[in-house]
Amino acid sequence: MILFLATPAVAGGAPVIAVLGDSLSAAHGMDRDDGWVSLLEDRLAAEGFPHEVVNASISGETSRGGRDRVADVLAEHRPTVLIVELGGNDGLRGQPLSTLRENLTAIVEHGRDAGAEVLLLGVRLPPNYGRGYIEEFAAVYAEVAETTGVALVPRLLEGVADRRQLMQGDGVHPTATAQPTMLENVWPALEPLLETTRETP
């Protein structure tokens, strides 16, 4: 069963994975059941993991918004794994990279302080933002992962963003057809965290 933000996890139940993200994880432009976060629930069952999934993603969310919400998400759902997929909207709005770095670091630290394993998902900006800014933006995720010691998926949209047929008309959001590829990008980094969190504290 996949849980959404308004549905708290049952105390003493299955371990919880919370996804704190933006439109890439909120299934923008498609049925929510087709999104990669919903597909994750099926993958967990198929692989024999007992975890439930809480999708705390909101379209349009920024790293600042995630930083403001993370404490409530952690307190309400007590996840054993926190997946952080934020920053794309910061980049699209030209926000300072130092601010993105600070916000992502704070979110990761909140998760670890709450006892969760944290997985950071990196995103890249469209090519029209200029190579320099794009590379500096992508480097923020690697820097945060290195300084905090958390797991990293460098590119959530690897094999997706460069294939027009897998992107919606806005060129920013992937289609439903792309969602399995996104999950495959996440799974190798997520699975080791699942192995260590099969049981709730």
Secondary structure, DSSP 8 states (H G I E B T S, - for coil): -EEETTS---TTSS-EEEEEE-TTTTTTTS-GGGSHHHHHHHHHHHHT---EEEE---TT--HHHHHHHHHHHHHHH--SEEEEE--HHHHHTT--HHHHHHHHHHHHHHHHHTT-EEEEE-----GGG-HHHHHHHHHHHHHHHHHHT-EEES-TTTTTTT-GGGB-TTSSSB-GGGHHHHHHHHHHHHHHHHHT-SS--
